[in-house]
Amino acid sequence: MEPCLWSRRRRTLRAKRTFTSQNRAAFLFLAPSAAGTVVFTLIPFGAVIAEAFTGMADGTFAGLENFILVVHNAAFRLAAKNTLRFMAVCIPLLMAVSLWTAVLVKAAADRSGVFKTTMLLPMAVPVASVVCLWKVVFHPQGLLNQLLGNTGGAGIDFMRQKSAFLVLVFTYIWKNNGYDMVLWLAGLDGISGELYEAAQVDGAGSWQKFRYITAPGLRGTASLVALLSVINSFKVFREAYLIAGDYPHDSIYMLQHLFNNWFVSLDIQKMSAASVLLETAVLFGVLLWRQRRGGHD
């Protein structure tokens, strides 16, 4: 019995040494990434939290004073309302349009390559080119106003009234439709064709196939598309800024405009407090969503 116990102990010690050496190698490979995360993410995030509780004049602890100033700031409320409104309108609309496009491309198997290329072309167009095109189209002396003038209508300054919001919505959907379409197509490819054949045999129509086969099979893809659509919605600031400048029409004054203007004026405490507020709201929303999803599951 003693030799068996000794050999078993030796194997255990050898396995521990191997595991320790593997851990050491893994930590060495991860060290540069971990150091970069700490230096460029965690430390700046901690500094933002510290600035949010720092007084603007003397740099002492200010408690919730900065947060109160931000909440009562009219520009912050306007920017937050417009950003939420933009996301509430654009994300469901983009998901619906891109899913409809993906279904059509999937159905047109012989010519799907042409349709895919057409839908993906806006992604290859530089932002500066998009801005130039939009200025040519929506300028007070642009193409649309010339068409309106030829038909007897009055000219419209599209970017200086509520129509600016519709222009921004159209820009976002036009720019991101192809990207989301590719994600939907990947999800559609993951659904077995045998399910559709069985449904066809049972006499199911196109809507019934979509409702009972396609929609349930795309639940995971829908979460991914929604997340990436939210991320891409913050990139539309580039077009809005280049077209309308620092202070566009009130309907498209977004949080990115607000932070950009506060950065120019070096309102660091306000920026920090607003960032902490938004991060807390996002985390609360994610936790609430996961709780409800867990309750349904």
Secondary structure, 3 states (H helix, E strand, C coil): CHHHHHHHHHHHHHHHHHHHHHHHHHHHHHHHHHHHHHHHHHHHHHHHHHHHCECCCCCCECCCHHHHHHHCCHHHHHHHHHHHHHHHHHHHHHHHHHHHHHHHHHHCCCCHHHHHHHHHHHHHCCHHHHHHHHHHHHCCCCHHHHHHHHCCCCCCCHHHCCHHHHHHHHHHHHHHHHHHHHHHHHHHHCCCHHHHHHHHHCCCCHHHHHHHHHHHHCHHHHHHHHHHHHHHHHHHHHHHHHHHCCCCCHHHCCHHHHHHHHHHCCCHHHHHHHHHHHHHHHHHHHHHHHHHHHHHC
